[in-house]
Amino acid sequence: MSTFIKRIAVLLVVTALLAIVGIGCNTAHGFGKDMESAGESIQDGTN
């Protein structure tokens, strides 16, 4: 396989991994916000 094709393949793999990590972080961040909102709702309900 030529060097150019290897570089393109590595670039595609790295880009895919970065996209997956970015999506995962956004999902975890959103989950944290949802949990915080649920906790605040419970606290408001007990007052």
C-alpha distance matrix in Angstrom:
0.0 3.8 6.6 8.4 6.7 6.9 10.4 11.4 10.8 12.8 15.3 15.9 16.5 18.8 20.6 21.2 22.6 24.8 26.1 27.0 28.7 30.6 31.8 32.9 34.9 36.6 37.5 39.0 40.9 42.3 43.4 45.2 47.0 48.1 49.4 51.3 52.8 53.9 55.4 57.4 58.6 59.9 61.6 63.3 64.5 66.2 68.2
3.8 0.0 3.8 5.4 5.4 6.4 8.8 10.2 10.8 12.6 14.4 15.7 16.9 18.6 20.2 21.4 22.9 24.7 26.1 27.4 29.0 30.5 32.1 33.4 35.1 36.7 38.0 39.5 41.0 42.6 43.9 45.5 47.2 48.5 49.9 51.6 53.1 54.4 55.9 57.7 59.1 60.5 62.0 63.6 65.0 66.8 68.6
6.6 3.8 0.0 3.8 5.5 5.1 6.2 8.7 9.9 10.6 12.2 14.3 15.4 16.5 18.2 20.0 21.2 22.5 24.3 25.9 27.0 28.5 30.4 31.7 33.0 34.7 36.3 37.6 39.0 40.8 42.2 43.5 45.2 46.8 48.1 49.6 51.3 52.7 54.0 55.7 57.3 58.7 60.1 61.7 63.2 64.9 66.6
8.4 5.4 3.8 0.0 3.8 5.4 5.2 6.3 8.7 10.0 10.6 12.4 14.4 15.4 16.5 18.4 20.2 21.2 22.6 24.5 25.9 27.0 28.7 30.5 31.8 33.1 34.8 36.4 37.6 39.2 40.8 42.3 43.7 45.2 46.9 48.2 49.7 51.3 52.8 54.2 55.7 57.4 58.8 60.2 61.8 63.6 65.2
6.7 5.4 5.5 3.8 0.0 3.8 5.4 5.1 6.1 8.6 9.8 10.6 12.3 14.2 15.3 16.5 18.4 20.0 21.1 22.7 24.5 25.7 27.1 28.7 30.4 31.8 33.1 34.8 36.3 37.6 39.1 40.8 42.4 43.6 45.2 46.8 48.2 49.6 51.2 52.9 54.2 55.7 57.3 58.7 60.1 62.0 63.8
6.9 6.4 5.1 5.4 3.8 0.0 3.8 5.5 5.1 6.2 8.6 9.9 10.6 12.3 14.2 15.4 16.6 18.4 20.0 21.2 22.6 24.3 25.9 27.1 28.7 30.5 31.8 33.1 34.7 36.4 37.6 39.2 41.0 42.3 43.6 45.2 46.9 48.2 49.6 51.4 52.8 54.2 55.7 57.3 58.7 60.4 62.3
10.4 8.8 6.2 5.2 5.4 3.8 0.0 3.8 5.4 5.1 6.1 8.6 9.9 10.5 12.1 14.2 15.4 16.4 18.3 20.0 21.1 22.4 24.3 25.8 27.0 28.6 30.3 31.7 32.9 34.7 36.2 37.5 39.1 40.7 42.2 43.5 45.2 46.7 48.1 49.6 51.2 52.7 54.1 55.6 57.2 58.9 60.6
11.4 10.2 8.7 6.3 5.1 5.5 3.8 0.0 3.8 5.5 5.1 6.2 8.7 9.9 10.5 12.3 14.3 15.4 16.4 18.4 20.1 21.0 22.6 24.4 25.8 27.1 28.7 30.4 31.6 33.0 34.7 36.3 37.7 39.1 40.8 42.2 43.6 45.1 46.8 48.2 49.6 51.3 52.8 54.1 55.6 57.6 59.2
10.8 10.8 9.9 8.7 6.1 5.1 5.4 3.8 0.0 3.8 5.4 5.2 6.2 8.7 9.9 10.6 12.4 14.3 15.4 16.7 18.5 20.0 21.3 22.7 24.6 26.0 27.2 28.8 30.4 31.8 33.2 34.9 36.6 37.7 39.2 40.9 42.4 43.7 45.3 47.0 48.3 49.8 51.4 52.9 54.2 56.1 57.9
12.8 12.6 10.6 10.0 8.6 6.2 5.1 5.5 3.8 0.0 3.8 5.4 5.1 6.1 8.5 9.9 10.6 12.3 14.2 15.4 16.5 18.3 20.0 21.1 22.6 24.5 25.8 27.1 28.6 30.4 31.7 33.1 34.9 36.3 37.6 39.1 40.9 42.2 43.5 45.3 46.8 48.2 49.6 51.2 52.7 54.4 56.2
15.3 14.4 12.2 10.6 9.8 8.6 6.1 5.1 5.4 3.8 0.0 3.8 5.5 5.2 6.1 8.6 10.0 10.6 12.2 14.3 15.4 16.4 18.4 20.0 21.2 22.6 24.4 25.9 27.0 28.7 30.3 31.7 33.2 34.8 36.3 37.6 39.2 40.8 42.2 43.7 45.2 46.9 48.2 49.6 51.3 53.1 54.7
15.9 15.7 14.3 12.4 10.6 9.9 8.6 6.2 5.2 5.4 3.8 0.0 3.8 5.5 5.1 6.1 8.6 9.9 10.5 12.3 14.3 15.3 16.5 18.4 20.1 21.2 22.6 24.5 25.8 27.1 28.7 30.4 31.8 33.1 34.8 36.4 37.7 39.1 40.8 42.3 43.6 45.3 46.9 48.2 49.6 51.6 53.3
16.5 16.9 15.4 14.4 12.3 10.6 9.9 8.7 6.2 5.1 5.5 3.8 0.0 3.8 5.4 5.1 6.2 8.7 9.9 10.6 12.4 14.2 15.5 16.6 18.5 20.2 21.2 22.7 24.4 25.9 27.1 28.8 30.6 31.7 33.1 34.8 36.4 37.6 39.1 40.9 42.3 43.6 45.3 46.8 48.2 49.9 51.8
18.8 18.6 16.5 15.4 14.2 12.3 10.5 9.9 8.7 6.1 5.2 5.5 3.8 0.0 3.8 5.4 5.1 6.2 8.6 9.9 10.6 12.2 14.3 15.4 16.6 18.5 20.0 21.2 22.5 24.4 25.8 27.1 28.9 30.4 31.7 33.1 34.9 36.3 37.6 39.2 40.9 42.3 43.6 45.2 46.8 48.5 50.2
20.6 20.2 18.2 16.5 15.3 14.2 12.1 10.5 9.9 8.5 6.1 5.1 5.4 3.8 0.0 3.8 5.5 5.2 6.2 8.7 10.0 10.5 12.3 14.3 15.5 16.6 18.4 20.1 21.1 22.7 24.4 25.9 27.3 28.8 30.5 31.8 33.2 34.8 36.4 37.8 39.3 41.0 42.3 43.7 45.3 47.2 48.8
21.2 21.4 20.0 18.4 16.5 15.4 14.2 12.3 10.6 9.9 8.6 6.1 5.1 5.4 3.8 0.0 3.8 5.5 5.1 6.2 8.7 9.9 10.7 12.3 14.4 15.5 16.6 18.5 20.1 21.2 22.6 24.5 26.0 27.1 28.8 30.5 31.8 33.1 34.8 36.5 37.7 39.2 40.9 42.3 43.6 45.6 47.4
22.6 22.9 21.2 20.2 18.4 16.6 15.4 14.3 12.4 10.6 10.0 8.6 6.2 5.1 5.5 3.8 0.0 3.8 5.4 5.1 6.2 8.5 9.9 10.6 12.4 14.4 15.4 16.6 18.3 20.1 21.1 22.6 24.6 25.8 27.0 28.7 30.4 31.6 33.0 34.8 36.3 37.6 39.1 40.8 42.2 43.8 45.7
24.8 24.7 22.5 21.2 20.0 18.4 16.4 15.4 14.3 12.3 10.6 9.9 8.7 6.2 5.2 5.5 3.8 0.0 3.8 5.5 5.1 6.1 8.6 9.8 10.6 12.3 14.2 15.4 16.5 18.4 20.0 21.1 22.7 24.4 25.8 27.1 28.8 30.4 31.7 33.2 34.8 36.4 37.6 39.2 40.8 42.5 44.1
26.1 26.1 24.3 22.6 21.1 20.0 18.3 16.4 15.4 14.2 12.2 10.5 9.9 8.6 6.2 5.1 5.4 3.8 0.0 3.8 5.5 5.1 6.2 8.6 10.0 10.7 12.3 14.4 15.4 16.6 18.4 20.1 21.3 22.7 24.5 25.9 27.2 28.8 30.4 31.9 33.2 34.9 36.4 37.7 39.2 41.2 42.8
27.0 27.4 25.9 24.5 22.7 21.2 20.0 18.4 16.7 15.4 14.3 12.3 10.6 9.9 8.7 6.2 5.1 5.5 3.8 0.0 3.8 5.4 5.2 6.1 8.7 10.0 10.6 12.3 14.2 15.4 16.5 18.4 20.2 21.1 22.6 24.5 25.9 27.0 28.7 30.5 31.7 33.1 34.8 36.3 37.6 39.4 41.3
28.7 29.0 27.0 25.9 24.5 22.6 21.1 20.1 18.5 16.5 15.4 14.3 12.4 10.6 10.0 8.7 6.2 5.1 5.5 3.8 0.0 3.8 5.5 5.1 6.2 8.7 9.9 10.6 12.2 14.3 15.3 16.5 18.5 20.0 21.1 22.6 24.5 25.8 27.0 28.8 30.4 31.7 33.1 34.8 36.3 37.9 39.7
30.6 30.5 28.5 27.0 25.7 24.3 22.4 21.0 20.0 18.3 16.4 15.3 14.2 12.2 10.5 9.9 8.5 6.1 5.1 5.4 3.8 0.0 3.8 5.4 5.2 6.3 8.7 10.1 10.6 12.4 14.3 15.5 16.8 18.5 20.2 21.3 22.8 24.6 26.0 27.3 28.9 30.6 31.9 33.2 34.9 36.8 38.3
31.8 32.1 30.4 28.7 27.1 25.9 24.3 22.6 21.3 20.0 18.4 16.5 15.5 14.3 12.3 10.7 9.9 8.6 6.2 5.2 5.5 3.8 0.0 3.8 5.5 5.2 6.2 8.7 9.9 10.6 12.3 14.3 15.5 16.5 18.4 20.1 21.2 22.6 24.5 25.9 27.1 28.8 30.4 31.7 33.1 35.1 36.8
32.9 33.4 31.7 30.5 28.7 27.1 25.8 24.4 22.7 21.1 20.0 18.4 16.6 15.4 14.3 12.3 10.6 9.8 8.6 6.1 5.1 5.4 3.8 0.0 3.8 5.5 5.1 6.2 8.5 9.9 10.5 12.4 14.4 15.3 16.5 18.4 20.0 21.1 22.6 24.5 25.8 27.1 28.7 30.4 31.6 33.4 35.3
34.9 35.1 33.0 31.8 30.4 28.7 27.0 25.8 24.6 22.6 21.2 20.1 18.5 16.6 15.5 14.4 12.4 10.6 10.0 8.7 6.2 5.2 5.5 3.8 0.0 3.8 5.4 5.2 6.1 8.6 9.8 10.6 12.4 14.3 15.4 16.5 18.5 20.0 21.1 22.7 24.5 25.9 27.1 28.7 30.4 32.0 33.6
36.6 36.7 34.7 33.1 31.8 30.5 28.6 27.1 26.0 24.5 22.6 21.2 20.2 18.5 16.6 15.5 14.4 12.3 10.7 10.0 8.7 6.3 5.2 5.5 3.8 0.0 3.8 5.5 5.0 6.1 8.6 9.9 10.6 12.4 14.3 15.4 16.6 18.4 20.0 21.2 22.7 24.5 25.9 27.0 28.7 30.7 32.2
37.5 38.0 36.3 34.8 33.1 31.8 30.3 28.7 27.2 25.8 24.4 22.6 21.2 20.0 18.4 16.6 15.4 14.2 12.3 10.6 9.9 8.7 6.2 5.1 5.4 3.8 0.0 3.8 5.4 5.1 6.2 8.6 9.9 10.5 12.3 14.3 15.4 16.5 18.4 20.1 21.1 22.7 24.5 25.8 27.0 29.0 30.9
39.0 39.5 37.6 36.4 34.8 33.1 31.7 30.4 28.8 27.1 25.9 24.5 22.7 21.2 20.1 18.5 16.6 15.4 14.4 12.3 10.6 10.1 8.7 6.2 5.2 5.5 3.8 0.0 3.8 5.4 5.0 6.2 8.7 9.8 10.5 12.3 14.2 15.3 16.5 18.4 20.0 21.1 22.6 24.4 25.7 27.3 29.2
40.9 41.0 39.0 37.6 36.3 34.7 32.9 31.6 30.4 28.6 27.0 25.8 24.4 22.5 21.1 20.1 18.3 16.5 15.4 14.2 12.2 10.6 9.9 8.5 6.1 5.0 5.4 3.8 0.0 3.8 5.4 5.1 6.4 8.8 10.0 10.7 12.5 14.4 15.5 16.7 18.6 20.2 21.3 22.7 24.6 26.2 27.7
42.3 42.6 40.8 39.2 37.6 36.4 34.7 33.0 31.8 30.4 28.7 27.1 25.9 24.4 22.7 21.2 20.1 18.4 16.6 15.4 14.3 12.4 10.6 9.9 8.6 6.1 5.1 5.4 3.8 0.0 3.8 5.4 5.1 6.3 8.7 9.9 10.6 12.4 14.3 15.4 16.6 18.6 20.1 21.1 22.7 24.8 26.3
43.4 43.9 42.2 40.8 39.1 37.6 36.2 34.7 33.2 31.7 30.3 28.7 27.1 25.8 24.4 22.6 21.1 20.0 18.4 16.5 15.3 14.3 12.3 10.5 9.8 8.6 6.2 5.0 5.4 3.8 0.0 3.8 5.4 5.0 6.2 8.6 9.8 10.5 12.3 14.3 15.3 16.6 18.4 20.0 21.1 22.9 24.9
45.2 45.5 43.5 42.3 40.8 39.2 37.5 36.3 34.9 33.1 31.7 30.4 28.8 27.1 25.9 24.5 22.6 21.1 20.1 18.4 16.5 15.5 14.3 12.4 10.6 9.9 8.6 6.2 5.1 5.4 3.8 0.0 3.8 5.4 5.1 6.1 8.6 9.9 10.5 12.3 14.2 15.4 16.5 18.4 20.0 21.4 23.1
47.0 47.2 45.2 43.7 42.4 41.0 39.1 37.7 36.6 34.9 33.2 31.8 30.6 28.9 27.3 26.0 24.6 22.7 21.3 20.2 18.5 16.8 15.5 14.4 12.4 10.6 9.9 8.7 6.4 5.1 5.4 3.8 0.0 3.8 5.5 5.1 6.1 8.6 9.9 10.6 12.3 14.3 15.3 16.4 18.4 20.3 21.6
48.1 48.5 46.8 45.2 43.6 42.3 40.7 39.1 37.7 36.3 34.8 33.1 31.7 30.4 28.8 27.1 25.8 24.4 22.7 21.1 20.0 18.5 16.5 15.3 14.3 12.4 10.5 9.8 8.8 6.3 5.0 5.4 3.8 0.0 3.8 5.4 5.1 6.2 8.6 9.9 10.6 12.5 14.3 15.3 16.5 18.7 20.5
49.4 49.9 48.1 46.9 45.2 43.6 42.2 40.8 39.2 37.6 36.3 34.8 33.1 31.7 30.5 28.8 27.0 25.8 24.5 22.6 21.1 20.2 18.4 16.5 15.4 14.3 12.3 10.5 10.0 8.7 6.2 5.1 5.5 3.8 0.0 3.8 5.4 5.0 6.2 8.6 9.8 10.6 12.3 14.2 15.3 16.8 18.9
51.3 51.6 49.6 48.2 46.8 45.2 43.5 42.2 40.9 39.1 37.6 36.4 34.8 33.1 31.8 30.5 28.7 27.1 25.9 24.5 22.6 21.3 20.1 18.4 16.5 15.4 14.3 12.3 10.7 9.9 8.6 6.1 5.1 5.4 3.8 0.0 3.8 5.4 5.1 6.2 8.6 9.9 10.6 12.3 14.2 15.6 17.1
52.8 53.1 51.3 49.7 48.2 46.9 45.2 43.6 42.4 40.9 39.2 37.7 36.4 34.9 33.2 31.8 30.4 28.8 27.2 25.9 24.5 22.8 21.2 20.0 18.5 16.6 15.4 14.2 12.5 10.6 9.8 8.6 6.1 5.1 5.4 3.8 0.0 3.8 5.4 5.1 6.2 8.7 9.9 10.5 12.3 14.5 15.8
53.9 54.4 52.7 51.3 49.6 48.2 46.7 45.1 43.7 42.2 40.8 39.1 37.6 36.3 34.8 33.1 31.6 30.4 28.8 27.0 25.8 24.6 22.6 21.1 20.0 18.4 16.5 15.3 14.4 12.4 10.5 9.9 8.6 6.2 5.0 5.4 3.8 0.0 3.8 5.4 5.1 6.3 8.7 9.9 10.6 12.7 14.8
55.4 55.9 54.0 52.8 51.2 49.6 48.1 46.8 45.3 43.5 42.2 40.8 39.1 37.6 36.4 34.8 33.0 31.7 30.4 28.7 27.0 26.0 24.5 22.6 21.1 20.0 18.4 16.5 15.5 14.3 12.3 10.5 9.9 8.6 6.2 5.1 5.4 3.8 0.0 3.8 5.4 5.1 6.2 8.6 9.9 10.9 12.9
57.4 57.7 55.7 54.2 52.9 51.4 49.6 48.2 47.0 45.3 43.7 42.3 40.9 39.2 37.8 36.5 34.8 33.2 31.9 30.5 28.8 27.3 25.9 24.5 22.7 21.2 20.1 18.4 16.7 15.4 14.3 12.3 10.6 9.9 8.6 6.2 5.1 5.4 3.8 0.0 3.8 5.4 5.0 6.1 8.5 10.0 11.0
58.6 59.1 57.3 55.7 54.2 52.8 51.2 49.6 48.3 46.8 45.2 43.6 42.3 40.9 39.3 37.7 36.3 34.8 33.2 31.7 30.4 28.9 27.1 25.8 24.5 22.7 21.1 20.0 18.6 16.6 15.3 14.2 12.3 10.6 9.8 8.6 6.2 5.1 5.4 3.8 0.0 3.8 5.4 5.1 6.1 8.8 10.3
59.9 60.5 58.7 57.4 55.7 54.2 52.7 51.3 49.8 48.2 46.9 45.3 43.6 42.3 41.0 39.2 37.6 36.4 34.9 33.1 31.7 30.6 28.8 27.1 25.9 24.5 22.7 21.1 20.2 18.6 16.6 15.4 14.3 12.5 10.6 9.9 8.7 6.3 5.1 5.4 3.8 0.0 3.8 5.4 5.0 6.4 9.0
61.6 62.0 60.1 58.8 57.3 55.7 54.1 52.8 51.4 49.6 48.2 46.9 45.3 43.6 42.3 40.9 39.1 37.6 36.4 34.8 33.1 31.9 30.4 28.7 27.1 25.9 24.5 22.6 21.3 20.1 18.4 16.5 15.3 14.3 12.3 10.6 9.9 8.7 6.2 5.0 5.4 3.8 0.0 3.8 5.4 5.3 6.7
63.3 63.6 61.7 60.2 58.7 57.3 55.6 54.1 52.9 51.2 49.6 48.2 46.8 45.2 43.7 42.3 40.8 39.2 37.7 36.3 34.8 33.2 31.7 30.4 28.7 27.0 25.8 24.4 22.7 21.1 20.0 18.4 16.4 15.3 14.2 12.3 10.5 9.9 8.6 6.1 5.1 5.4 3.8 0.0 3.8 5.5 5.5
64.5 65.0 63.2 61.8 60.1 58.7 57.2 55.6 54.2 52.7 51.3 49.6 48.2 46.8 45.3 43.6 42.2 40.8 39.2 37.6 36.3 34.9 33.1 31.6 30.4 28.7 27.0 25.7 24.6 22.7 21.1 20.0 18.4 16.5 15.3 14.2 12.3 10.6 9.9 8.5 6.1 5.0 5.4 3.8 0.0 3.8 5.6
66.2 66.8 64.9 63.6 62.0 60.4 58.9 57.6 56.1 54.4 53.1 51.6 49.9 48.5 47.2 45.6 43.8 42.5 41.2 39.4 37.9 36.8 35.1 33.4 32.0 30.7 29.0 27.3 26.2 24.8 22.9 21.4 20.3 18.7 16.8 15.6 14.5 12.7 10.9 10.0 8.8 6.4 5.3 5.5 3.8 0.0 3.8
68.2 68.6 66.6 65.2 63.8 62.3 60.6 59.2 57.9 56.2 54.7 53.3 51.8 50.2 48.8 47.4 45.7 44.1 42.8 41.3 39.7 38.3 36.8 35.3 33.6 32.2 30.9 29.2 27.7 26.3 24.9 23.1 21.6 20.5 18.9 17.1 15.8 14.8 12.9 11.0 10.3 9.0 6.7 5.5 5.6 3.8 0.0
